[in-house]
Amino acid sequence: MICKTDGIVIHSLKYGETSIIARIFTRELGMQSYLVRGVRKAKSKTKQLLFQPLTLVSMVAYHKEKDGLQNIKEINLKETFQSIPHDIQKTSLAIFLAEIFSYALKNQESNSRLFDFLHDTLLYLDQTNGRIADFHLVVLLQMSRFLGFQPRNNHSRRNPYFNLREGLYQPLVEDATLCLDKELSSAFHNISVTELRGLDKLRIPKTQRKDLLSKTIDYYRHHVAGMPEVKSQAVLEMVFSP
C-alpha cells in the first residue's frame, strides 16, 4: 500500500555503509521505522539533512501491515525552521523534546490530534519571540493528555499534594517519593492548565524550575513503560539555570 502523509522525524541511525534507519512519527501511520538506502552517499538525491531530529516532512511511503522496516518512495521538507537552529535556548529545547518523543512515542499508533499538537508546538517554538523558559514543562503536561495520563484537575486547598503515580492531587502525603510538596504541586497545577499561548503569563520561580523538570520527567517515567534516564536534561537545566 502506498500512503501519503506528513511526518516528524524523531531520530535516525546509521545502517551499513551508506544507509540510515529513520524513526518518523507520521500523521496517518503513527510511529514507523524507515530504511533509507544510500542517503549517506555524496551524490544521493535524498538529502541526509531531511532526517535531522524534529524535521517536519511530507512523504509518500510504501506501507506494509506487518511490523518491520518500511520504505520511502518520496520525501520532502514541509517546513523550514528559521530560529530553532540558531537560538541556543530553542536548540536545547528541541534536543530535549526529541529525546522525550523517542521514548513517549516509541509504539504510538496513528493519532492525528497528537500529531497536529506536536506539529503546531514545533512551529510555535520556531516562530515565537516570547518567553520560553517554561515551554518544555507546558509541552510535556499538555502532551500527556494525548497519551492518556493527563493530570487530574482537582488541585485545591483540600487536595494540595500531587501524586506522580496516581496522577491526581490528594489531601495527605502518603509517600514522600511519590508526592510533590505544596509549593511544587501548586506550580505543577499552574503548568498543567496553561496552553502555549499563555506562556508569557506563566511565572514559575527560577528556583523551582529544575525541580519541576525532574518531577515532570518522573511523572512520565511512572506512565511510560521502560523510560530511561533523559540525557539531555542536564543540558536543559544548564541553559535555563537561575
Backbone bond lengths (Angstrom), bond angles and torsions (degrees), N, CA, C in turn:
res aa  C-N    CA-C-N  psi(-1)  N-CA   C-N-CA  omega(-1)  CA-C   N-CA-C  phi
1 M - - - 1.456 - - 1.523 109.10 -
2 I 1.311 116.14 138.02 1.460 121.57 176.16 1.518 108.53 -103.42
3 C 1.335 116.31 131.08 1.461 121.26 -176.72 1.520 110.11 -128.91
4 K 1.315 116.43 134.26 1.451 122.18 174.26 1.521 108.32 -99.54
5 T 1.319 117.35 128.16 1.462 119.96 -175.13 1.527 111.18 -156.21
6 D 1.309 115.87 158.04 1.459 121.07 169.59 1.521 108.18 -89.91
7 G 1.326 116.51 157.69 1.451 119.81 -178.44 1.520 112.94 -148.89
8 I 1.332 114.67 159.25 1.466 122.56 172.90 1.519 106.55 -119.89
9 V 1.308 117.12 116.28 1.463 120.65 179.04 1.529 108.42 -69.33
10 I 1.316 116.67 127.35 1.463 120.84 -179.51 1.531 110.08 -95.37
11 H 1.305 117.22 -51.64 1.465 120.28 173.50 1.517 109.27 -165.58
12 S 1.315 116.66 169.39 1.460 120.82 177.51 1.513 108.76 -144.41
13 L 1.319 115.47 157.53 1.463 120.43 177.82 1.521 109.68 -139.47
14 K 1.325 114.90 153.05 1.459 120.13 -177.79 1.526 109.90 -67.57
15 Y 1.336 114.78 143.97 1.462 121.03 178.10 1.528 107.85 -138.39
16 G 1.309 115.70 116.40 1.457 118.75 -176.45 1.523 110.88 67.36
17 E 1.307 115.90 -157.45 1.466 120.33 -175.99 1.522 113.45 -84.26
18 T 1.331 117.22 -29.23 1.469 118.48 -172.52 1.527 114.11 -131.61
19 S 1.312 118.45 -1.43 1.465 120.71 -173.43 1.523 111.81 -110.79
20 I 1.329 116.07 171.96 1.458 121.97 173.70 1.529 109.23 -138.09
21 I 1.309 115.48 161.18 1.462 122.23 167.46 1.519 106.42 -112.18
22 A 1.312 116.49 120.96 1.459 121.91 -177.26 1.526 110.04 -109.87
23 R 1.327 115.29 130.77 1.458 121.32 173.00 1.519 107.40 -95.36
24 I 1.323 116.34 119.47 1.455 121.86 -175.65 1.527 109.35 -129.24
25 F 1.336 115.30 127.01 1.462 119.99 174.50 1.520 107.57 -87.24
26 T 1.319 116.35 113.45 1.459 121.40 -174.79 1.523 111.17 -104.02
27 R 1.318 115.42 153.18 1.463 119.82 -178.70 1.524 111.46 -69.79
28 E 1.315 117.20 -36.93 1.459 120.68 -173.80 1.528 113.50 -93.07
29 L 1.319 117.34 -27.72 1.464 120.86 -170.23 1.525 114.11 -119.12
30 G 1.344 117.53 -0.36 1.448 119.68 -176.55 1.521 111.15 73.50
31 M 1.329 116.59 -155.76 1.460 120.68 -179.15 1.522 110.58 -75.60
32 Q 1.322 115.66 130.04 1.462 120.95 -179.13 1.531 109.59 -137.33
33 S 1.326 114.93 153.28 1.468 121.47 174.70 1.522 108.51 -108.85
34 Y 1.326 116.87 127.76 1.457 121.72 -176.72 1.529 110.61 -119.44
35 L 1.318 114.94 131.91 1.458 121.01 171.95 1.521 107.85 -87.95
36 V 1.330 116.09 117.55 1.464 121.07 -179.03 1.526 107.15 -111.47
37 R 1.311 116.29 103.06 1.461 121.79 -173.09 1.528 111.81 -79.54
38 G 1.311 115.40 137.62 1.455 121.60 171.16 1.507 116.65 70.26
39 V 1.341 117.72 8.80 1.460 119.54 -174.38 1.523 112.16 -68.41
40 R 1.317 117.16 -20.40 1.467 120.24 -179.61 1.527 113.14 -90.46
41 K 1.320 116.27 3.12 1.456 119.75 173.54 1.526 109.73 -72.55
42 A 1.314 117.59 146.38 1.464 121.73 -177.63 1.520 112.02 -60.35
43 K 1.329 117.44 -34.40 1.453 121.14 -175.98 1.531 112.95 -101.56
44 S 1.312 117.75 17.08 1.455 121.00 -179.87 1.523 110.80 -63.17
45 K 1.325 116.36 137.43 1.463 121.06 178.48 1.530 110.81 -74.06
46 T 1.325 116.86 -25.88 1.461 121.37 177.58 1.524 108.70 -92.28
47 K 1.311 117.37 121.42 1.449 121.67 -175.05 1.532 110.77 -80.78
48 Q 1.321 115.64 134.60 1.461 120.68 -179.71 1.526 111.92 -64.22
49 L 1.336 116.82 -24.65 1.459 120.58 179.48 1.528 112.06 -61.65
50 L 1.327 117.17 -22.99 1.462 120.71 177.64 1.517 112.24 -64.08
51 F 1.316 117.19 -16.70 1.457 120.92 -173.43 1.526 112.45 -110.39
52 Q 1.337 115.95 21.84 1.456 120.32 172.14 1.532 109.11 -73.56
53 P 1.338 118.35 147.52 1.472 121.00 -178.77 1.524 112.87 -53.78
54 L 1.326 114.67 133.90 1.465 126.80 176.72 1.524 114.07 73.56
55 T 1.326 118.13 9.64 1.463 119.94 172.92 1.518 109.59 -63.21
56 L 1.323 116.49 134.80 1.461 122.34 178.66 1.528 108.19 -94.64
57 V 1.327 115.83 121.25 1.460 120.61 -173.88 1.522 111.11 -128.52
58 S 1.313 115.08 160.28 1.460 122.71 167.01 1.521 105.94 -116.97
59 M 1.318 116.68 140.96 1.455 118.15 -172.11 1.522 112.17 -150.55
60 V 1.314 113.69 157.30 1.460 122.22 170.09 1.522 105.42 -117.98
61 A 1.320 116.70 122.53 1.464 120.36 -172.90 1.522 111.07 -126.40
62 Y 1.322 114.58 148.06 1.453 120.70 168.60 1.528 106.71 -83.20
63 H 1.320 116.73 125.86 1.460 119.11 -176.57 1.523 111.03 -123.02
64 K 1.323 114.79 127.35 1.459 120.90 173.86 1.517 108.23 -114.25
65 E 1.323 116.73 142.26 1.456 121.44 -172.94 1.523 112.68 -66.99
66 K 1.321 117.90 -31.59 1.454 120.30 -179.42 1.517 110.36 -70.49
67 D 1.346 115.57 148.75 1.459 120.13 177.44 1.523 110.29 -62.77
68 G 1.310 115.36 152.21 1.456 119.76 179.32 1.507 110.49 139.88
69 L 1.320 115.24 -175.28 1.456 119.86 -178.77 1.522 111.03 -74.22
70 Q 1.328 115.49 134.28 1.455 122.15 176.47 1.527 108.46 -100.29
71 N 1.328 115.43 174.45 1.466 120.03 180.00 1.522 110.65 -128.98
72 I 1.320 114.72 147.80 1.460 121.49 -178.78 1.524 109.63 -102.89
73 K 1.321 115.78 128.90 1.460 120.82 176.21 1.524 110.68 -85.06
74 E 1.345 115.26 -39.96 1.465 120.14 -177.04 1.521 108.42 -154.65
75 I 1.323 117.47 139.06 1.466 121.00 178.00 1.518 109.43 -144.11
76 N 1.353 114.79 138.32 1.455 120.63 -179.13 1.522 110.12 -140.96
77 L 1.320 115.32 155.01 1.456 120.89 175.76 1.520 109.17 -70.43
78 K 1.346 116.07 128.17 1.462 119.40 179.36 1.525 111.59 -91.32
79 E 1.319 116.54 -42.72 1.465 122.06 -179.95 1.526 108.94 -134.28
80 T 1.307 116.06 143.31 1.460 120.77 176.39 1.516 109.30 -106.65
81 F 1.321 116.92 119.42 1.459 120.22 178.31 1.525 110.01 -70.87
82 Q 1.326 115.15 133.60 1.460 120.35 -177.65 1.528 112.88 -97.79
83 S 1.332 117.46 -35.17 1.460 119.40 -173.86 1.528 114.15 -115.42
84 I 1.328 118.26 -27.60 1.471 120.41 -176.82 1.537 112.28 -55.02
85 P 1.334 119.86 -44.09 1.474 119.01 -178.14 1.524 114.44 -70.03
86 H 1.340 117.77 -13.41 1.462 120.18 -171.12 1.533 113.68 -116.67
87 D 1.306 117.37 -7.51 1.459 122.43 -178.42 1.526 107.96 -108.90
88 I 1.333 118.02 118.56 1.458 121.66 -173.04 1.530 111.83 -60.44
89 Q 1.332 117.12 -37.70 1.463 119.17 178.68 1.522 110.82 -67.32
90 K 1.320 117.16 -44.41 1.459 120.61 -179.17 1.530 110.96 -69.00
91 T 1.322 116.62 -38.46 1.466 119.88 177.32 1.522 110.48 -61.87
92 S 1.330 117.24 -43.23 1.466 121.64 179.51 1.518 110.95 -64.07
93 L 1.321 116.89 -41.15 1.471 120.77 177.18 1.526 110.76 -62.82
94 A 1.322 116.97 -42.19 1.466 121.08 -179.52 1.530 111.05 -63.46
95 I 1.331 117.35 -42.80 1.462 121.28 179.07 1.530 110.00 -62.44
96 F 1.319 115.78 -43.12 1.465 120.58 178.91 1.528 110.85 -63.07
97 L 1.332 116.92 -48.14 1.468 120.00 -178.62 1.523 111.58 -63.50
98 A 1.317 117.43 -38.69 1.463 120.25 178.64 1.529 110.67 -60.21
99 E 1.334 116.05 -39.99 1.465 119.18 179.28 1.533 110.82 -68.01
100 I 1.326 117.11 -44.29 1.463 120.38 178.12 1.525 110.79 -61.52
101 F 1.329 116.55 -44.58 1.466 120.35 179.42 1.527 111.18 -59.44
102 S 1.330 116.44 -37.73 1.471 119.35 -177.52 1.525 111.26 -63.16
103 Y 1.330 117.17 -30.15 1.463 120.91 178.12 1.530 111.32 -86.68
104 A 1.337 116.06 -49.21 1.463 120.61 -172.68 1.526 113.12 -71.02
105 L 1.347 117.24 -27.50 1.476 120.71 -176.99 1.521 112.10 -105.29
106 K 1.313 117.36 12.89 1.465 122.45 -171.40 1.523 113.16 -50.24
107 N 1.319 117.38 -45.32 1.468 121.73 -178.64 1.526 111.56 -118.42
108 Q 1.326 116.32 26.10 1.452 121.11 -174.12 1.533 111.87 -69.89
109 E 1.328 114.98 126.94 1.462 120.67 174.80 1.528 109.62 -81.12
110 S 1.315 115.77 177.69 1.457 120.34 -179.36 1.521 110.79 -56.91
111 N 1.326 115.98 129.33 1.461 122.06 178.76 1.525 106.81 -151.46
112 S 1.329 115.78 93.07 1.463 119.91 -173.12 1.522 111.95 -63.92
113 R 1.327 118.14 -33.87 1.461 120.86 179.57 1.525 110.55 -66.98
114 L 1.329 116.76 -42.56 1.460 120.47 176.95 1.525 110.53 -64.46
115 F 1.322 116.53 -44.35 1.469 119.75 179.37 1.528 110.66 -58.98
116 D 1.326 116.62 -47.72 1.466 119.97 -178.41 1.522 111.08 -62.57
117 F 1.335 116.50 -37.65 1.467 120.04 177.47 1.524 110.95 -61.68
118 L 1.321 117.28 -47.68 1.463 120.82 -179.36 1.523 111.35 -65.70
119 H 1.321 116.14 -42.54 1.468 121.53 178.23 1.531 110.52 -58.16
120 D 1.336 116.34 -49.56 1.462 120.55 -178.31 1.532 111.28 -68.83
121 T 1.332 116.43 -32.19 1.455 121.17 178.20 1.526 111.10 -63.04
122 L 1.324 116.63 -44.11 1.465 120.82 -179.72 1.527 111.22 -67.66
123 L 1.320 116.88 -38.79 1.467 119.28 176.75 1.522 110.81 -66.04
124 Y 1.322 116.76 -37.81 1.465 120.26 177.74 1.523 110.35 -61.62
125 L 1.344 116.21 -46.25 1.461 120.46 179.90 1.527 110.45 -58.89
126 D 1.304 116.58 -41.57 1.467 120.43 -178.06 1.525 112.24 -69.26
127 Q 1.326 116.74 -34.21 1.466 120.26 -171.12 1.519 114.53 -96.10
128 T 1.336 117.42 -20.22 1.466 118.79 -173.50 1.527 112.63 -73.24
129 N 1.332 114.69 147.16 1.456 122.44 171.31 1.526 110.70 -112.39
130 G 1.333 115.16 6.83 1.455 120.34 -176.87 1.523 112.47 -88.84
131 R 1.341 115.77 -170.80 1.460 122.36 179.94 1.526 110.36 -66.68
132 I 1.332 116.24 136.10 1.459 120.10 178.87 1.530 112.03 -129.97
133 A 1.338 116.57 11.41 1.464 119.55 -176.88 1.528 112.34 -61.55
134 D 1.332 116.82 -29.26 1.465 120.97 -179.31 1.532 112.25 -109.54
135 F 1.321 116.11 10.84 1.466 121.94 -176.27 1.523 111.89 -54.37
136 H 1.327 117.23 -49.74 1.457 121.46 -175.01 1.519 112.01 -63.75
137 L 1.338 116.91 -35.67 1.461 120.43 179.27 1.527 110.94 -65.86
138 V 1.327 115.92 -44.54 1.465 120.20 178.54 1.518 110.69 -64.08
139 V 1.330 116.87 -43.21 1.469 120.37 -178.96 1.534 110.98 -60.81
140 L 1.322 117.43 -45.78 1.463 119.94 -177.80 1.522 111.40 -62.52
141 L 1.328 117.15 -43.40 1.466 118.73 -177.59 1.528 111.31 -75.32
142 Q 1.322 118.01 -31.90 1.466 119.21 174.14 1.526 110.56 -69.46
143 M 1.325 117.40 -38.97 1.465 120.39 179.67 1.518 111.94 -64.97
144 S 1.331 117.19 -30.34 1.463 120.20 -177.66 1.525 112.44 -59.91
145 R 1.332 117.32 -27.20 1.465 119.17 -179.72 1.525 111.56 -68.53
146 F 1.341 116.75 -29.72 1.458 120.47 178.02 1.534 111.47 -80.66
147 L 1.326 115.89 -20.13 1.462 120.82 -178.16 1.525 112.24 -94.73
148 G 1.330 116.22 -5.55 1.463 119.40 173.30 1.513 115.77 96.61
149 F 1.351 118.61 12.25 1.460 117.75 177.70 1.530 111.38 -137.75
150 Q 1.316 116.01 44.58 1.453 121.07 177.09 1.527 109.81 -62.67
151 P 1.336 118.45 135.93 1.467 119.97 177.48 1.531 111.04 -58.66
152 R 1.321 115.72 138.12 1.460 119.19 177.86 1.527 109.25 -68.57
153 N 1.311 116.10 137.64 1.461 121.30 -176.70 1.535 110.41 -88.63
154 N 1.333 116.08 64.92 1.467 119.61 -177.90 1.530 112.36 -123.62
155 H 1.332 116.29 25.29 1.459 119.61 179.09 1.530 110.28 -67.87
156 S 1.316 116.83 134.22 1.461 122.37 179.92 1.522 109.26 -163.67
157 R 1.327 116.66 176.03 1.465 119.96 174.75 1.523 110.90 -60.31
158 R 1.300 115.22 -33.48 1.467 119.67 -179.53 1.523 111.38 -75.95
159 N 1.328 116.89 -29.35 1.474 122.16 -179.79 1.538 109.29 -124.73
160 P 1.335 117.70 77.93 1.464 120.22 -172.93 1.522 115.48 -93.72
161 Y 1.334 118.52 -5.73 1.465 120.96 -173.56 1.531 110.92 -113.47
162 F 1.344 116.76 124.92 1.465 119.63 -179.80 1.516 110.83 -88.71
163 N 1.328 115.57 129.63 1.463 123.07 178.38 1.531 108.55 -97.52
164 L 1.315 116.90 115.05 1.465 121.72 -175.56 1.516 112.25 -64.06
165 R 1.300 117.48 -37.91 1.462 120.35 -177.36 1.522 111.99 -75.10
166 E 1.339 116.54 -41.35 1.463 120.48 -177.15 1.517 112.72 -84.62
167 G 1.326 117.42 -20.52 1.460 120.70 177.96 1.513 114.13 73.34
168 L 1.319 117.17 30.62 1.460 121.15 179.80 1.519 110.52 -148.87
169 Y 1.335 114.91 168.14 1.460 121.77 178.60 1.526 108.87 -95.32
170 Q 1.318 115.91 142.24 1.455 120.50 -174.89 1.525 110.47 -137.35
171 P 1.347 117.38 163.81 1.472 120.59 -174.05 1.519 115.21 -76.27
172 L 1.332 117.89 -24.68 1.451 121.45 -174.92 1.521 111.40 -132.17
173 V 1.330 115.82 156.93 1.456 121.74 174.02 1.519 108.35 -92.56
174 E 1.326 115.57 105.13 1.463 120.04 -179.66 1.522 111.66 -87.68
175 D 1.337 116.02 -28.22 1.457 121.80 -179.81 1.529 107.79 -146.95
176 A 1.324 116.38 112.56 1.464 120.43 -174.80 1.522 112.82 -64.17
177 T 1.326 118.32 -21.38 1.463 120.84 178.81 1.527 111.69 -77.79
178 L 1.333 116.66 -16.70 1.461 121.17 -177.60 1.524 113.29 -106.47
179 C 1.322 117.43 -19.21 1.465 120.52 -172.93 1.528 111.87 -111.65
180 L 1.311 115.54 139.87 1.451 121.55 173.08 1.525 109.32 -82.55
181 D 1.321 116.55 151.89 1.460 118.52 176.30 1.528 109.23 -72.70
182 K 1.323 116.19 177.81 1.465 120.04 -173.59 1.528 112.38 -61.27
183 E 1.339 116.49 -44.27 1.468 119.48 -176.96 1.517 111.71 -66.18
184 L 1.331 116.91 -44.88 1.466 119.96 179.35 1.523 110.76 -67.86
185 S 1.328 116.96 -37.01 1.467 120.60 178.73 1.518 111.02 -63.08
186 S 1.333 116.32 -40.83 1.460 120.54 178.96 1.526 110.69 -65.00
187 A 1.342 116.56 -43.40 1.462 120.31 178.24 1.521 111.05 -66.16
188 F 1.327 116.52 -40.60 1.460 121.92 178.24 1.524 110.03 -59.26
189 H 1.329 116.06 -42.54 1.473 120.55 178.25 1.522 110.84 -63.76
190 N 1.330 117.13 -44.17 1.465 120.26 179.97 1.530 111.09 -60.14
191 I 1.317 116.71 -39.94 1.467 120.80 178.56 1.526 110.65 -66.50
192 S 1.317 116.19 -42.83 1.464 120.38 -173.88 1.525 113.30 -66.88
193 V 1.334 117.60 -22.04 1.474 120.44 179.85 1.527 111.71 -103.84
194 T 1.326 116.82 9.30 1.470 121.19 179.67 1.519 110.72 -98.26
195 E 1.321 116.67 132.17 1.459 122.41 173.82 1.531 108.68 -91.02
196 L 1.324 116.55 162.82 1.460 119.96 -178.39 1.530 112.27 -56.63
197 R 1.315 116.32 -36.54 1.469 119.30 -178.39 1.524 111.60 -68.86
198 G 1.320 117.22 -13.40 1.457 120.50 179.61 1.516 113.61 -101.34
199 L 1.337 117.95 12.54 1.463 121.46 -176.85 1.526 112.57 -59.69
200 D 1.324 117.83 -37.20 1.456 120.78 -177.36 1.530 111.87 -63.94
201 K 1.338 116.42 -24.26 1.466 120.16 -179.16 1.524 112.31 -90.16
202 L 1.331 116.76 -12.37 1.463 120.53 -178.70 1.520 109.63 -80.18
203 R 1.292 116.27 126.89 1.465 120.81 -178.54 1.529 109.68 -124.86
204 I 1.315 115.72 91.47 1.454 122.01 177.07 1.523 108.48 -96.57
205 P 1.336 118.54 123.90 1.474 119.90 178.61 1.526 111.07 -56.82
206 K 1.329 115.75 139.50 1.465 120.40 -178.91 1.520 111.86 -57.70
207 T 1.323 115.36 -33.89 1.467 119.72 -178.36 1.525 112.40 -67.97
208 Q 1.344 116.97 -19.92 1.467 121.05 -179.81 1.527 113.08 -94.04
209 R 1.341 116.67 -20.52 1.464 119.89 -168.83 1.531 112.54 -60.58
210 K 1.334 116.69 -42.00 1.465 120.14 -179.75 1.524 111.17 -63.36
211 D 1.339 116.72 -44.66 1.464 120.25 179.42 1.526 110.86 -65.40
212 L 1.316 116.51 -39.69 1.464 119.78 179.81 1.524 111.52 -65.00
213 L 1.320 116.81 -37.76 1.458 119.48 177.41 1.523 110.39 -63.93
214 S 1.332 116.61 -46.28 1.464 120.21 179.45 1.522 111.36 -60.79
215 K 1.340 116.64 -42.82 1.460 120.28 -178.36 1.531 111.62 -70.91
216 T 1.325 116.75 -33.97 1.468 119.40 177.76 1.520 110.65 -67.73
217 I 1.329 116.54 -39.51 1.463 120.16 175.32 1.525 110.17 -65.62
218 D 1.339 117.22 -39.29 1.464 120.42 175.44 1.522 110.69 -60.58
219 Y 1.334 115.74 -39.28 1.472 120.28 177.79 1.526 110.39 -59.75
220 Y 1.317 116.43 -44.54 1.465 120.20 176.62 1.525 110.49 -63.12
221 R 1.322 115.58 -39.96 1.464 119.13 -177.61 1.538 111.46 -63.32
222 H 1.320 116.50 -30.35 1.464 120.56 177.35 1.529 111.96 -72.97
223 H 1.329 116.64 -21.21 1.470 119.25 -172.11 1.528 114.47 -120.00
224 V 1.326 117.08 -7.62 1.473 121.28 175.96 1.525 107.44 -114.89
225 A 1.314 116.26 111.43 1.467 121.22 -174.94 1.531 111.70 -61.25
226 G 1.325 115.88 133.17 1.455 121.00 173.73 1.509 115.44 73.43
227 M 1.322 118.20 17.43 1.464 120.19 -178.66 1.526 110.15 -73.84
228 P 1.327 118.21 121.04 1.474 121.58 -176.60 1.516 112.04 -86.64
229 E 1.311 116.12 -170.01 1.456 121.67 174.63 1.531 109.57 -63.44
230 V 1.316 116.33 139.25 1.463 121.55 -179.62 1.524 108.00 -90.87
231 K 1.314 116.84 107.32 1.457 121.83 -172.62 1.528 113.08 -67.44
232 S 1.332 116.60 -32.68 1.468 119.53 -176.46 1.522 112.71 -81.24
233 Q 1.320 118.07 -2.38 1.465 121.09 -179.55 1.522 111.28 -60.45
234 A 1.320 117.24 -42.78 1.462 121.33 -177.47 1.529 111.35 -62.73
235 V 1.323 116.70 -39.61 1.468 120.61 179.57 1.524 109.84 -65.28
236 L 1.325 115.63 -43.69 1.464 119.94 -179.23 1.527 110.87 -63.58
237 E 1.318 116.79 -40.67 1.460 120.79 178.79 1.526 110.66 -63.14
238 M 1.320 116.62 -37.48 1.453 120.75 -179.37 1.537 110.47 -68.90
239 V 1.324 116.70 -42.99 1.471 120.96 -177.67 1.521 110.92 -66.15
240 F 1.331 117.16 -37.28 1.477 121.06 -178.96 1.520 112.32 -106.71
241 S 1.326 116.57 28.70 1.459 120.53 -178.86 1.526 110.36 -70.20
242 P 1.350 116.28 154.50 1.476 120.35 179.66 1.525 111.73 -59.74
